[in-house]
């Protein structure tokens, strides 16, 4: 709904599964096959949507805050500061900070125009996008043990770059907390999730993944926690990319 907000429009309703809405001059038409099956996308709530939007009738920022709280409730790592990876992880990072009582600081400033580096088609494009994407705030992390909160891990390139940058700027420890489950599968419905052989968390345990990323420790939100958080809003999402079911009635 953020796209509607910025042009001064109001949100009337969500287009249903199998429904088509068409406008011809001043005539609005709605048609439906009556056979649509809703499969709300979990990755939409975790990463794709802006956190000032509402999707599937849910305020995205609120869901991400709840994921951050759940992550914090199950964590006991000692740290001096919490930093969120810009910008989709900010709600989760602030909620994690609140629950743990660890101050949250601005660790990075986004430079240039917004670009999803994890979804760039080539390695060269992803590397260039990473270098131009974020600039660190040295005083926030120098000499400190950092909990780095991220919303998801796709190929791991952004996370490697961010952890390396924190080290160079003087962070003494970097502990990564990912407020979503591991991405294990590509999307059968066309969402921009790479195939499983390109997903870094699909085949590595936390210890090995920490070594590859370069952090001191790493953990993910459990799938059952994600489903419970979203389920409070009456939604059974498609969580196939996270190793879950395709969503909807009768699906596991």
Helices and strands as residue ranges (DSSP letters): H 2-6, E 19-24, E 27-32, H 42-43, I 44-48, E 54-55, E 58-59, H 60-73, E 81-84, H 90-100, E 108-110, G 117-119, H 123-133, E 134-136, H 138-141, E 145-150, H 157-168, E 173-178, G 196-198, G 200-202, H 206-213, E 217-220, H 223-231, G 240-242
